[in-house]
Amino acid sequence: MNSIDAINNNIQMAEMICGSYLDDLTDEEFMMRPHPGCNHVNWQVGHLISSDYNMFSGVFPGVLPDLPEGFSE
């Protein structure tokens, strides 16, 4: 296995794990806060998307399409 194969395997594993956690949640469950002081799942996933986008774009500017306007807010 070379480094590209290892990266691809890592990405596939992350997609599988993420899907396993999120696939069976309803829209209402995505908006439920586990505690009044905590963010809901939609906010947490959006934060991860925004953070990944910003980090990747810092290394490879212009490669990714822009996030929708206002997404990070």
CYANA upper distance limits for C-alpha pairs under 8 A (distance plus 0.5 A):
  1 MET  CA      5 ASP  CA      6.37
  1 MET  CA      6 ALA  CA      7.19
  2 ASN  CA      6 ALA  CA      6.84
  3 SER  CA      7 ILE  CA      6.69
  4 ILE  CA      8 ASN  CA      6.65
  5 ASP  CA      9 ASN  CA      6.56
  6 ALA  CA     10 ASN  CA      6.66
  7 ILE  CA     11 ILE  CA      6.73
  8 ASN  CA     12 GLN  CA      6.66
  9 ASN  CA     13 MET  CA      6.58
 10 ASN  CA     14 ALA  CA      6.66
 11 ILE  CA     15 GLU  CA      6.71
 12 GLN  CA     16 MET  CA      6.70
 13 MET  CA     17 ILE  CA      6.66
 14 ALA  CA     18 CYS  CA      6.47
 15 GLU  CA     19 GLY  CA      6.46
 16 MET  CA     20 SER  CA      6.59
 17 ILE  CA     21 TYR  CA      6.87
 18 CYS  CA     22 LEU  CA      6.68
 19 GLY  CA     23 ASP  CA      5.73
 20 SER  CA     24 ASP  CA      8.27
 25 LEU  CA     29 GLU  CA      6.26
 25 LEU  CA     30 PHE  CA      6.96
 26 THR  CA     30 PHE  CA      6.82
 27 ASP  CA     31 MET  CA      7.18
 28 GLU  CA     32 MET  CA      6.97
 29 GLU  CA     41 VAL  CA      8.48
 30 PHE  CA     40 HIS  CA      6.90
 30 PHE  CA     41 VAL  CA      5.54
 30 PHE  CA     42 ASN  CA      6.03
 31 MET  CA     40 HIS  CA      5.71
 31 MET  CA     41 VAL  CA      6.81
 31 MET  CA     42 ASN  CA      6.76
 32 MET  CA     40 HIS  CA      5.94
 32 MET  CA     41 VAL  CA      7.80
 33 ARG  CA     37 GLY  CA      8.45
 33 ARG  CA     38 CYS  CA      6.40
 33 ARG  CA     39 ASN  CA      6.29
 33 ARG  CA     40 HIS  CA      5.03
 33 ARG  CA     41 VAL  CA      8.04
 34 PRO  CA     38 CYS  CA      6.84
 34 PRO  CA     39 ASN  CA      8.22
 34 PRO  CA     40 HIS  CA      7.59
 39 ASN  CA     43 TRP  CA      6.57
 39 ASN  CA     44 GLN  CA      7.10
 40 HIS  CA     44 GLN  CA      6.94
 41 VAL  CA     45 VAL  CA      6.55
 42 ASN  CA     46 GLY  CA      6.48
 43 TRP  CA     47 HIS  CA      6.51
 44 GLN  CA     48 LEU  CA      6.87
 45 VAL  CA     49 ILE  CA      6.73
 46 GLY  CA     50 SER  CA      6.58
 46 GLY  CA     71 PHE  CA      8.31
 46 GLY  CA     72 SER  CA      7.97
 47 HIS  CA     51 SER  CA      6.49
 47 HIS  CA     72 SER  CA      7.83
 48 LEU  CA     52 ASP  CA      6.48
 49 ILE  CA     53 TYR  CA      6.52
 50 SER  CA     54 ASN  CA      6.66
 50 SER  CA     71 PHE  CA      8.24
 50 SER  CA     72 SER  CA      6.48
 51 SER  CA     55 MET  CA      6.66
 52 ASP  CA     56 PHE  CA      6.46
 53 TYR  CA     57 SER  CA      6.38
 53 TYR  CA     64 LEU  CA      8.19
 54 ASN  CA     58 GLY  CA      6.56
 55 MET  CA     59 VAL  CA      7.17
 56 PHE  CA     60 PHE  CA      6.42
 56 PHE  CA     61 PRO  CA      8.10
 57 SER  CA     61 PRO  CA      4.99
 57 SER  CA     62 GLY  CA      7.14
 57 SER  CA     63 VAL  CA      7.56
 57 SER  CA     64 LEU  CA      7.45
 67 LEU  CA     71 PHE  CA      6.89
